[in-house]
Amino acid sequence: MKRREFIKNTAIIGGAAMSLSVLPGTVHADKGQPPQTLKDPENPSTLEKKHVPLVEAPTQVKKDQWFDVRVKVGFMIPHPSTPGHWIDEIKLLVNGKEVSEIDNDMGGISSPDGCFRIKLQGPAEIRAIIHCNLHGTWTGDSVKVNVS
Ligand SMILES: [Fe+2]
């Protein structure tokens, strides 16, 4: 194979892989890998600022009473939402168990943030795991919620 043909064919294969990765409902390329997170909280990278989720929840709630949990993506810079680059999944975990999920099938319309309404029977640690269609899976610190 001539060098020019090799480069052309390689580019086509790479392009096909790229377009598949942005189709809604496709399997995440990083599935099974641990989520990415802040490596150095004192010096976050731009990618970390845009992808590490921030969970906002009250520190104290009443047992069995609904309250809102907001997940901001990212924790320092709002993640973009364009037709080619967006947050396609936000999962909410309570005490390590996934309890709810937001799926955004299209970019450019859906906000990179998510809001959940939940209730608790006892104290809990709440965490979010999010997925960017281009930059993979991310998580951040959990938030403790006390219940009275
Ligand atoms: Fe991204």
Backbone and ligand atoms as CSV (ligand in chain L), in Angstrom:
chain,resi,resn,atom,element,x,y,z
A,1,MET,N,N,0.852,-1.185,0.000
A,1,MET,CA,C,0.000,0.000,0.000
A,1,MET,C,C,0.891,1.240,0.000
A,2,LYS,N,N,0.545,2.154,-0.892
A,2,LYS,CA,C,1.309,3.393,-0.942
A,2,LYS,C,C,1.023,4.239,0.297
A,3,ARG,N,N,2.001,5.089,0.634
A,3,ARG,CA,C,1.896,5.906,1.853
A,3,ARG,C,C,0.623,6.765,1.851
A,4,ARG,N,N,0.341,7.394,0.676
A,4,ARG,CA,C,-0.834,8.273,0.590
A,4,ARG,C,C,-2.136,7.493,0.819
A,5,GLU,N,N,-2.238,6.264,0.249
A,5,GLU,CA,C,-3.435,5.431,0.451
A,5,GLU,C,C,-3.577,5.039,1.918
A,6,PHE,N,N,-2.427,4.692,2.544
A,6,PHE,CA,C,-2.459,4.282,3.940
A,6,PHE,C,C,-3.009,5.412,4.817
A,7,ILE,N,N,-2.507,6.630,4.597
A,7,ILE,CA,C,-2.951,7.780,5.401
A,7,ILE,C,C,-4.440,8.032,5.177
A,8,LYS,N,N,-4.881,7.958,3.874
A,8,LYS,CA,C,-6.295,8.197,3.554
A,8,LYS,C,C,-7.190,7.166,4.257
A,9,ASN,N,N,-6.817,5.861,4.163
A,9,ASN,CA,C,-7.620,4.807,4.787
A,9,ASN,C,C,-7.632,4.940,6.308
A,10,THR,N,N,-6.494,5.287,6.886
A,10,THR,CA,C,-6.408,5.451,8.334
A,10,THR,C,C,-7.311,6.585,8.792
A,11,ALA,N,N,-7.298,7.679,8.017
A,11,ALA,CA,C,-8.137,8.832,8.378
A,11,ALA,C,C,-9.612,8.465,8.320
A,12,ILE,N,N,-9.997,7.647,7.320
A,12,ILE,CA,C,-11.403,7.238,7.201
A,12,ILE,C,C,-11.800,6.385,8.405
A,13,ILE,N,N,-10.926,5.450,8.774
A,13,ILE,CA,C,-11.219,4.605,9.933
A,13,ILE,C,C,-11.332,5.462,11.186
A,14,GLY,N,N,-10.410,6.389,11.359
A,14,GLY,CA,C,-10.459,7.277,12.525
A,14,GLY,C,C,-11.720,8.113,12.525
A,15,GLY,N,N,-12.117,8.614,11.341
A,15,GLY,CA,C,-13.323,9.435,11.248
A,15,GLY,C,C,-14.561,8.640,11.597
A,16,ALA,N,N,-14.608,7.364,11.126
A,16,ALA,CA,C,-15.769,6.525,11.432
A,16,ALA,C,C,-15.859,6.282,12.931
A,17,ALA,N,N,-14.723,6.023,13.560
A,17,ALA,CA,C,-14.726,5.791,15.003
A,17,ALA,C,C,-15.193,7.044,15.736
A,18,MET,N,N,-14.759,8.205,15.283
A,18,MET,CA,C,-15.140,9.455,15.947
A,18,MET,C,C,-16.641,9.686,15.818
A,19,SER,N,N,-17.199,9.461,14.613
A,19,SER,CA,C,-18.621,9.735,14.455
A,19,SER,C,C,-19.458,8.746,15.260
A,20,LEU,N,N,-19.011,7.495,15.382
A,20,LEU,CA,C,-19.755,6.532,16.195
A,20,LEU,C,C,-19.775,6.949,17.656
A,21,SER,N,N,-18.686,7.549,18.129
A,21,SER,CA,C,-18.602,7.887,19.549
A,21,SER,C,C,-19.550,9.012,19.941
A,22,VAL,N,N,-20.050,9.773,18.979
A,22,VAL,CA,C,-20.938,10.873,19.335
A,22,VAL,C,C,-22.407,10.538,19.073
A,23,LEU,N,N,-22.697,9.342,18.553
A,23,LEU,CA,C,-24.092,8.971,18.346
A,23,LEU,C,C,-24.752,8.677,19.677
A,24,PRO,N,N,-25.984,9.150,19.881
A,24,PRO,CA,C,-26.653,8.846,21.140
A,24,PRO,C,C,-26.920,7.349,21.264
A,25,GLY,N,N,-26.867,6.881,22.483
A,25,GLY,CA,C,-27.186,5.487,22.752
A,25,GLY,C,C,-26.059,4.521,22.484
A,26,THR,N,N,-24.905,5.004,22.028
A,26,THR,CA,C,-23.803,4.088,21.779
A,26,THR,C,C,-23.108,3.751,23.092
A,27,VAL,N,N,-22.391,2.652,23.091
A,27,VAL,CA,C,-21.668,2.230,24.288
A,27,VAL,C,C,-20.497,3.179,24.511
A,28,HIS,N,N,-20.311,3.590,25.764
A,28,HIS,CA,C,-19.212,4.487,26.073
A,28,HIS,C,C,-17.878,3.788,25.887
A,29,ALA,N,N,-16.954,4.474,25.242
A,29,ALA,CA,C,-15.642,3.896,24.972
A,29,ALA,C,C,-14.898,3.591,26.258
A,30,ASP,N,N,-15.175,4.356,27.323
A,30,ASP,CA,C,-14.435,4.155,28.573
A,30,ASP,C,C,-15.230,3.341,29.580
A,31,LYS,N,N,-16.274,2.643,29.124
A,31,LYS,CA,C,-17.087,1.830,30.030
A,31,LYS,C,C,-16.197,0.806,30.745
A,32,GLY,N,N,-16.392,0.649,32.023
A,32,GLY,CA,C,-15.575,-0.288,32.786
A,32,GLY,C,C,-14.343,0.352,33.390
A,33,GLN,N,N,-13.992,1.529,32.934
A,33,GLN,CA,C,-12.848,2.244,33.485
A,33,GLN,C,C,-13.320,3.079,34.679
A,34,PRO,N,N,-12.462,3.270,35.692
A,34,PRO,CA,C,-12.863,4.148,36.797
A,34,PRO,C,C,-13.037,5.579,36.294
A,35,PRO,N,N,-14.006,6.315,36.860
A,35,PRO,CA,C,-14.210,7.698,36.420
A,35,PRO,C,C,-12.969,8.549,36.686
A,36,GLN,N,N,-12.775,9.525,35.840
A,36,GLN,CA,C,-11.704,10.491,36.037
A,36,GLN,C,C,-12.143,11.472,37.120
A,37,THR,N,N,-11.172,12.025,37.826
A,37,THR,CA,C,-11.497,13.004,38.851
A,37,THR,C,C,-10.342,13.984,38.995
A,38,LEU,N,N,-10.467,14.886,39.980
A,38,LEU,CA,C,-9.420,15.877,40.209
A,38,LEU,C,C,-8.140,15.186,40.641
A,39,LYS,N,N,-7.058,15.487,39.953
A,39,LYS,CA,C,-5.772,14.917,40.360
A,39,LYS,C,C,-5.121,15.799,41.420
A,40,ASP,N,N,-5.149,17.108,41.201
A,40,ASP,CA,C,-4.554,18.045,42.147
A,40,ASP,C,C,-5.566,19.165,42.409
A,41,PRO,N,N,-6.299,19.097,43.534
A,41,PRO,CA,C,-7.332,20.108,43.811
A,41,PRO,C,C,-6.786,21.539,43.849
A,42,GLU,N,N,-5.501,21.696,44.131
A,42,GLU,CA,C,-4.908,23.037,44.172
A,42,GLU,C,C,-4.627,23.590,42.777
A,43,ASN,N,N,-4.562,22.706,41.790
A,43,ASN,CA,C,-4.203,23.137,40.439
A,43,ASN,C,C,-4.994,22.348,39.398
A,44,PRO,N,N,-6.345,22.557,39.339
A,44,PRO,CA,C,-7.146,21.777,38.388
A,44,PRO,C,C,-6.860,22.172,36.939
A,45,SER,N,N,-6.865,21.179,36.067
A,45,SER,CA,C,-6.691,21.450,34.633
A,45,SER,C,C,-8.001,22.010,34.078
A,46,THR,N,N,-7.953,22.567,32.881
A,46,THR,CA,C,-9.166,23.094,32.243
A,46,THR,C,C,-10.181,21.974,32.031
A,47,LEU,N,N,-9.708,20.786,31.616
A,47,LEU,CA,C,-10.624,19.649,31.445
A,47,LEU,C,C,-11.305,19.297,32.758
A,48,GLU,N,N,-10.547,19.285,33.850
A,48,GLU,CA,C,-11.123,18.977,35.156
A,48,GLU,C,C,-12.142,20.046,35.572
A,49,LYS,N,N,-11.809,21.321,35.354
A,49,LYS,CA,C,-12.731,22.403,35.712
A,49,LYS,C,C,-14.069,22.257,34.986
A,50,LYS,N,N,-14.062,21.720,33.742
A,50,LYS,CA,C,-15.273,21.605,32.930
A,50,LYS,C,C,-16.019,20.289,33.115
A,51,HIS,N,N,-15.368,19.267,33.709
A,51,HIS,CA,C,-15.989,17.935,33.747
A,51,HIS,C,C,-16.248,17.369,35.138
A,52,VAL,N,N,-15.462,17.757,36.134
A,52,VAL,CA,C,-15.698,17.224,37.482
A,52,VAL,C,C,-17.010,17.809,38.000
A,53,PRO,N,N,-17.982,16.954,38.345
A,53,PRO,CA,C,-19.291,17.464,38.790
A,53,PRO,C,C,-19.257,17.972,40.228
A,54,LEU,N,N,-20.100,18.972,40.476
A,54,LEU,CA,C,-20.296,19.498,41.827
A,54,LEU,C,C,-21.724,19.175,42.257
A,55,VAL,N,N,-21.851,18.479,43.394
A,55,VAL,CA,C,-23.174,18.138,43.917
A,55,VAL,C,C,-23.581,19.201,44.925
A,56,GLU,N,N,-24.760,19.789,44.717
A,56,GLU,CA,C,-25.305,20.767,45.650
A,56,GLU,C,C,-26.562,20.172,46.283
A,57,ALA,N,N,-26.503,20.001,47.619
A,57,ALA,CA,C,-27.640,19.422,48.360
A,57,ALA,C,C,-27.659,20.039,49.745
A,58,PRO,N,N,-28.833,20.076,50.402
A,58,PRO,CA,C,-28.876,20.578,51.781
A,58,PRO,C,C,-28.088,19.641,52.696
A,59,THR,N,N,-27.489,20.197,53.748
A,59,THR,CA,C,-26.740,19.366,54.689
A,59,THR,C,C,-27.674,18.659,55.661
A,60,GLN,N,N,-28.897,19.204,55.812
A,60,GLN,CA,C,-29.863,18.638,56.752
A,60,GLN,C,C,-31.229,18.565,56.079
A,61,VAL,N,N,-31.862,17.404,56.125
A,61,VAL,CA,C,-33.222,17.255,55.590
A,61,VAL,C,C,-34.058,16.467,56.585
A,62,LYS,N,N,-35.373,16.485,56.362
A,62,LYS,CA,C,-36.263,15.696,57.209
A,62,LYS,C,C,-36.511,14.342,56.555
A,63,LYS,N,N,-36.610,13.321,57.390
A,63,LYS,CA,C,-36.852,11.969,56.915
A,63,LYS,C,C,-38.106,11.921,56.046
A,64,ASP,N,N,-37.955,11.272,54.883
A,64,ASP,CA,C,-39.073,11.026,53.976
A,64,ASP,C,C,-39.650,12.302,53.347
A,65,GLN,N,N,-38.877,13.390,53.334
A,65,GLN,CA,C,-39.341,14.647,52.729
A,65,GLN,C,C,-38.503,14.945,51.474
A,66,TRP,N,N,-39.193,15.270,50.387
A,66,TRP,CA,C,-38.513,15.518,49.111
A,66,TRP,C,C,-37.602,16.734,49.214
A,67,PHE,N,N,-36.454,16.636,48.584
A,67,PHE,CA,C,-35.555,17.795,48.447
A,67,PHE,C,C,-34.800,17.687,47.123
A,68,ASP,N,N,-34.252,18.829,46.696
A,68,ASP,CA,C,-33.574,18.887,45.403
A,68,ASP,C,C,-32.070,18.708,45.555
A,69,VAL,N,N,-31.520,17.972,44.631
A,69,VAL,CA,C,-30.071,17.826,44.507
A,69,VAL,C,C,-29.704,18.312,43.110
A,70,ARG,N,N,-28.813,19.303,43.062
A,70,ARG,CA,C,-28.395,19.837,41.769
A,70,ARG,C,C,-26.978,19.374,41.485
A,71,VAL,N,N,-26.736,18.967,40.256
A,71,VAL,CA,C,-25.395,18.565,39.831
A,71,VAL,C,C,-24.932,19.566,38.773
A,72,LYS,N,N,-23.872,20.304,39.111
A,72,LYS,CA,C,-23.309,21.279,38.178
A,72,LYS,C,C,-22.105,20.649,37.481
A,73,VAL,N,N,-22.061,20.776,36.162
A,73,VAL,CA,C,-20.941,20.245,35.380
A,73,VAL,C,C,-20.414,21.376,34.503
A,74,GLY,N,N,-19.107,21.768,34.709
A,74,GLY,CA,C,-18.227,21.289,35.714
A,74,GLY,C,C,-18.247,22.171,36.959
A,75,PHE,N,N,-17.396,21.818,37.854
A,75,PHE,CA,C,-17.446,22.470,39.165
A,75,PHE,C,C,-16.894,23.898,39.148
A,76,MET,N,N,-16.104,24.247,38.116
A,76,MET,CA,C,-15.575,25.621,38.039
A,76,MET,C,C,-15.953,26.346,36.752
A,77,ILE,N,N,-16.062,25.603,35.651
A,77,ILE,CA,C,-16.414,26.190,34.347
A,77,ILE,C,C,-17.586,25.392,33.780
A,78,PRO,N,N,-18.685,26.060,33.373
A,78,PRO,CA,C,-19.796,25.303,32.778
A,78,PRO,C,C,-19.342,24.537,31.530
A,79,HIS,N,N,-19.714,23.264,31.470
A,79,HIS,CA,C,-19.368,22.453,30.305
A,79,HIS,C,C,-20.155,22.948,29.095
A,80,PRO,N,N,-19.566,22.900,27.896
A,80,PRO,CA,C,-20.321,23.315,26.701
A,80,PRO,C,C,-21.490,22.368,26.411
A,81,SER,N,N,-22.464,22.875,25.704
A,81,SER,CA,C,-23.532,22.039,25.158
A,81,SER,C,C,-23.720,22.458,23.714
A,82,THR,N,N,-23.107,21.702,22.796
A,82,THR,CA,C,-23.202,21.952,21.364
A,82,THR,C,C,-23.596,20.642,20.680
A,83,PRO,N,N,-23.989,20.686,19.400
A,83,PRO,CA,C,-24.376,19.431,18.731
A,83,PRO,C,C,-23.259,18.384,18.709
A,84,GLY,N,N,-22.017,18.787,18.848
A,84,GLY,CA,C,-20.924,17.824,18.803
A,84,GLY,C,C,-20.268,17.519,20.139
A,85,HIS,N,N,-20.653,18.245,21.185
A,85,HIS,CA,C,-19.952,18.108,22.470
A,85,HIS,C,C,-20.911,18.471,23.593
A,86,TRP,N,N,-21.275,17.451,24.394
A,86,TRP,CA,C,-22.218,17.722,25.476
A,86,TRP,C,C,-22.131,16.649,26.552
A,87,ILE,N,N,-22.790,16.906,27.683
A,87,ILE,CA,C,-22.882,15.925,28.768
A,87,ILE,C,C,-24.068,15.024,28.451
A,88,ASP,N,N,-23.787,13.765,28.133
A,88,ASP,CA,C,-24.874,12.883,27.698
A,88,ASP,C,C,-25.459,12.032,28.831
A,89,GLU,N,N,-24.832,12.070,30.019
A,89,GLU,CA,C,-25.352,11.241,31.108
A,89,GLU,C,C,-24.953,11.830,32.457
A,90,ILE,N,N,-25.906,11.912,33.367
A,90,ILE,CA,C,-25.629,12.315,34.750
A,90,ILE,C,C,-26.284,11.278,35.648
A,91,LYS,N,N,-25.470,10.585,36.449
A,91,LYS,CA,C,-25.986,9.575,37.373
A,91,LYS,C,C,-25.877,10.097,38.791
A,92,LEU,N,N,-26.904,9.805,39.601
A,92,LEU,CA,C,-26.889,10.173,41.004
A,92,LEU,C,C,-26.752,8.906,41.845
A,93,LEU,N,N,-25.774,8.899,42.739
A,93,LEU,CA,C,-25.536,7.763,43.619
A,93,LEU,C,C,-25.797,8.169,45.063
A,94,VAL,N,N,-26.549,7.356,45.780
A,94,VAL,CA,C,-26.802,7.568,47.202
A,94,VAL,C,C,-26.177,6.390,47.942
A,95,ASN,N,N,-25.242,6.697,48.834
A,95,ASN,CA,C,-24.483,5.666,49.550
A,95,ASN,C,C,-23.919,4.621,48.595
A,96,GLY,N,N,-23.391,5.097,47.482
A,96,GLY,CA,C,-22.723,4.223,46.517
A,96,GLY,C,C,-23.625,3.491,45.563
A,97,LYS,N,N,-24.955,3.660,45.695
A,97,LYS,CA,C,-25.897,2.953,44.827
A,97,LYS,C,C,-26.551,3.936,43.861
A,98,GLU,N,N,-26.548,3.598,42.564
A,98,GLU,CA,C,-27.180,4.475,41.582
A,98,GLU,C,C,-28.679,4.488,41.806
A,99,VAL,N,N,-29.258,5.696,41.975
A,99,VAL,CA,C,-30.696,5.805,42.233
A,99,VAL,C,C,-31.443,6.527,41.116
A,100,SER,N,N,-30.723,7.306,40.294
A,100,SER,CA,C,-31.406,8.042,39.237
A,100,SER,C,C,-30.394,8.424,38.170
A,101,GLU,N,N,-30.923,8.692,36.962
A,101,GLU,CA,C,-30.026,9.006,35.846
A,101,GLU,C,C,-30.734,9.944,34.879
A,102,ILE,N,N,-29.995,10.914,34.379
A,102,ILE,CA,C,-30.480,11.799,33.319
A,102,ILE,C,C,-29.702,11.455,32.055
A,103,ASP,N,N,-30.429,11.166,30.959
A,103,ASP,CA,C,-29.794,10.912,29.667
A,103,ASP,C,C,-30.129,12.055,28.727
A,104,ASN,N,N,-29.110,12.697,28.223
A,104,ASN,CA,C,-29.280,13.765,27.246
A,104,ASN,C,C,-28.895,13.227,25.877
A,105,ASP,N,N,-29.889,13.021,25.017
A,105,ASP,CA,C,-29.621,12.405,23.722
A,105,ASP,C,C,-29.073,13.362,22.679
A,106,MET,N,N,-29.191,14.672,22.919
A,106,MET,CA,C,-28.692,15.643,21.950
A,106,MET,C,C,-27.957,16.756,22.664
A,107,GLY,N,N,-26.897,17.209,22.045
A,107,GLY,CA,C,-26.212,18.382,22.553
A,107,GLY,C,C,-26.804,19.633,21.938
A,108,GLY,N,N,-26.474,20.771,22.542
A,108,GLY,CA,C,-26.944,22.039,22.005
A,108,GLY,C,C,-28.320,22.421,22.515
A,109,ILE,N,N,-29.004,21.520,23.206
A,109,ILE,CA,C,-30.332,21.781,23.762
A,109,ILE,C,C,-30.317,21.541,25.270
A,110,SER,N,N,-29.793,20.391,25.655
A,110,SER,CA,C,-29.794,20.018,27.065
A,110,SER,C,C,-28.705,20.758,27.832
A,111,SER,N,N,-29.050,21.171,29.051
A,111,SER,CA,C,-28.087,21.828,29.938
A,111,SER,C,C,-27.048,20.808,30.403
A,112,PRO,N,N,-25.824,21.269,30.665
A,112,PRO,CA,C,-24.832,20.348,31.237
A,112,PRO,C,C,-25.112,20.038,32.710
A,113,ASP,N,N,-26.033,20.745,33.327
A,113,ASP,CA,C,-26.376,20.512,34.730
A,113,ASP,C,C,-27.595,19.583,34.818
A,114,GLY,N,N,-27.781,19.010,36.002
A,114,GLY,CA,C,-28.936,18.151,36.226
A,114,GLY,C,C,-29.548,18.431,37.578
A,115,CYS,N,N,-30.865,18.215,37.703
A,115,CYS,CA,C,-31.539,18.400,38.971
A,115,CYS,C,C,-32.370,17.161,39.281
A,116,PHE,N,N,-32.205,16.655,40.482
A,116,PHE,CA,C,-32.915,15.457,40.935
A,116,PHE,C,C,-33.745,15.826,42.170
A,117,ARG,N,N,-34.878,15.178,42.345
A,117,ARG,CA,C,-35.672,15.353,43.568
A,117,ARG,C,C,-35.745,13.992,44.245
A,118,ILE,N,N,-35.191,13.935,45.457
A,118,ILE,CA,C,-35.127,12.647,46.157
A,118,ILE,C,C,-35.606,12.817,47.601
A,119,LYS,N,N,-35.757,11.691,48.298
A,119,LYS,CA,C,-36.018,11.703,49.737
A,119,LYS,C,C,-35.173,10.604,50.360
A,120,LEU,N,N,-34.894,10.764,51.653
A,120,LEU,CA,C,-34.019,9.822,52.353
A,120,LEU,C,C,-34.699,9.296,53.604
A,121,GLN,N,N,-34.285,8.111,54.011
A,121,GLN,CA,C,-34.749,7.512,55.261
A,121,GLN,C,C,-33.707,7.656,56.366
A,122,GLY,N,N,-32.456,7.931,55.953
A,122,GLY,CA,C,-31.365,8.068,56.910
A,122,GLY,C,C,-30.231,8.854,56.281
A,123,PRO,N,N,-29.201,9.150,57.069
A,123,PRO,CA,C,-28.090,9.933,56.540
A,123,PRO,C,C,-27.472,9.271,55.307
A,124,ALA,N,N,-26.960,10.135,54.401
A,124,ALA,CA,C,-26.467,9.591,53.136
A,124,ALA,C,C,-25.302,10.394,52.596
A,125,GLU,N,N,-24.494,9.727,51.782
A,125,GLU,CA,C,-23.469,10.396,50.982
A,125,GLU,C,C,-23.955,10.364,49.539
A,126,ILE,N,N,-23.993,11.565,48.944
A,126,ILE,CA,C,-24.515,11.689,47.588
A,126,ILE,C,C,-23.372,12.066,46.653
A,127,ARG,N,N,-23.286,11.336,45.561
A,127,ARG,CA,C,-22.214,11.545,44.579
A,127,ARG,C,C,-22.820,11.544,43.182
A,128,ALA,N,N,-22.163,12.219,42.253
A,128,ALA,CA,C,-22.595,12.199,40.853
A,128,ALA,C,C,-21.486,11.615,39.987
A,129,ILE,N,N,-21.903,10.891,38.970
A,129,ILE,CA,C,-20.981,10.434,37.930
A,129,ILE,C,C,-21.562,10.907,36.611
A,130,ILE,N,N,-20.740,11.604,35.837
A,130,ILE,CA,C,-21.250,12.160,34.581
A,130,ILE,C,C,-20.434,11.610,33.414
A,131,HIS,N,N,-21.014,11.735,32.206
A,131,HIS,CA,C,-20.290,11.311,31.007
A,131,HIS,C,C,-20.373,12.387,29.939
A,132,CYS,N,N,-19.228,12.770,29.425
A,132,CYS,CA,C,-19.126,13.690,28.283
A,132,CYS,C,C,-18.918,12.839,27.035
A,133,ASN,N,N,-19.610,13.185,25.955
A,133,ASN,CA,C,-19.503,12.361,24.750
A,133,ASN,C,C,-18.099,12.382,24.145
A,134,LEU,N,N,-17.295,13.378,24.478
A,134,LEU,CA,C,-15.929,13.425,23.944
A,134,LEU,C,C,-14.856,13.113,24.985
A,135,HIS,N,N,-15.119,13.415,26.260
A,135,HIS,CA,C,-14.054,13.349,27.270
A,135,HIS,C,C,-14.283,12.309,28.357
A,136,GLY,N,N,-15.287,11.437,28.180
A,136,GLY,CA,C,-15.433,10.290,29.059
A,136,GLY,C,C,-16.151,10.547,30.380
A,137,THR,N,N,-15.900,9.636,31.324
A,137,THR,CA,C,-16.622,9.586,32.596
A,137,THR,C,C,-15.839,10.289,33.694
A,138,TRP,N,N,-16.582,11.062,34.526
A,138,TRP,CA,C,-15.967,11.872,35.582
A,138,TRP,C,C,-16.794,11.789,36.860
A,139,THR,N,N,-16.127,11.960,37.989
A,139,THR,CA,C,-16.835,12.084,39.254
A,139,THR,C,C,-16.114,13.101,40.136
A,140,GLY,N,N,-16.781,13.474,41.217
A,140,GLY,CA,C,-16.199,14.440,42.152
A,140,GLY,C,C,-16.462,13.999,43.579
A,141,ASP,N,N,-16.309,14.930,44.502
A,141,ASP,CA,C,-16.515,14.614,45.915
A,141,ASP,C,C,-17.990,14.311,46.190
A,142,SER,N,N,-18.214,13.475,47.209
A,142,SER,CA,C,-19.588,13.243,47.639
A,142,SER,C,C,-19.973,14.313,48.659
A,143,VAL,N,N,-21.284,14.471,48.847
A,143,VAL,CA,C,-21.830,15.430,49.802
A,143,VAL,C,C,-22.587,14.634,50.869
A,144,LYS,N,N,-22.380,14.998,52.145
A,144,LYS,CA,C,-23.081,14.312,53.234
A,144,LYS,C,C,-24.377,15.039,53.551
A,145,VAL,N,N,-25.452,14.268,53.673
A,145,VAL,CA,C,-26.752,14.823,54.038
A,145,VAL,C,C,-27.218,14.116,55.302
A,146,ASN,N,N,-27.495,14.891,56.333
A,146,ASN,CA,C,-28.015,14.343,57.588
A,146,ASN,C,C,-29.545,14.344,57.543
A,147,VAL,N,N,-30.135,13.395,58.240
A,147,VAL,CA,C,-31.588,13.250,58.239
A,147,VAL,C,C,-32.095,13.283,59.675
A,148,SER,N,N,-33.132,14.111,59.914
A,148,SER,CA,C,-33.700,14.159,61.264
A,148,SER,C,C,-35.166,13.773,61.228
L,1,LIG,FE,FE,-16.342,17.502,27.385
